[in-house]
Amino acid sequence: MMKIESRISVDDFVKKAQKGDRQAFSEIVRILMNKITALTYKMTSDRDLAVDIAQDSFVAAWQNLHTFNFDAKFESWLYRIAYNKSLNAIKKEERHIKDFDFDSQASTSSPERDLYQKELQDKVLSFLNTLPKEQRAVFEFRFYKGLSFAEIADTTGKALGTVKTLYREAVKKLRNLATKQRWTV
């Protein structure tokens, strides 16, 4: 006989937490903490600050949970809180947005290939640093986090058309640079 394990969704925990169930909210934190911390770290380049912002984001989510109405995914709502808190921290401390960690993506086929991949990664990261912060954030949400344009719009508070334009412009700039510098993969 096959045992079917029932899985409680984040939405189920949110509904319970909205009724004051702190244990349910603790489960939300357990499930989403790494994702939120990764986002805040990517944006701030500071591990300690990223953890603080992630924790502040969860505190803000708990305090404002009654305002969440399931029009969007809870995760998108929480991303938006963390995104805004990160932007505020960047402005406050005049930090730069952290580059994507390519180390986990590096090829191990040969030392020459690894060196080339690292050089290419450095070029892409350097390029990303030249993008306006909103364009870069949209590009990273889409390319690295795999969020849909609608989720990015919810997260950033931008109109869907604006999000698509920001992404398209970032990709266009990257393609132009790659062509100009004759990058190959």
C-alpha positions, 0 to 999 in steps of 0.5 A: 500500500502506497503512503501518500504524504500530504503537504501543507502549502505556504498559503495554508500556513499564511491562512493559519498565521493570519488567524494568529498562529505563530507556529504557522508563521514560523513554518513560513519563515523556515520555508522561505528564509533562504530565498529571502536571504539570498535576494537580500544578499544579492542586493546588498553584498553584505551577509550580515546586512542581508540576514538583518534585512531578511529578518526585518522583512519577516517581521514586517510581513508578520506585522502586516499579514492582515493586509495580505489578501491572496491577490498575488502569491505570498512569496511575491508579496514577501519578495516585495517587502525584502526588495524594498527593504534592500533598496532602502538599505542600499540608499542608506548605506550607499552600497552596490548591488551584489553580483550573481554568484557564478561559482556554483555554475562554473564548468569543471571540464578543464582548467582552460575552460574554467579560466575562460568561464571565469573571465566571461562571468567577470565581464557579465558581472561588470556589465550588470553593474552598469545597468540602472538598478531597476533594470538590473533587479528585473533582469536578475529576478527573471534570469537568475530567480526564474520569476515570471514577469507578473511576479516581478511586477508584483515584487517591484510594484512596477507595471507589467509592461514596464517590467517587460521593457526593463528586461528587454532593454537589459537583454538588448544591452547585454547582446550588444556588448556580447556581440561587440566584444565577441563573447563566446560560450 
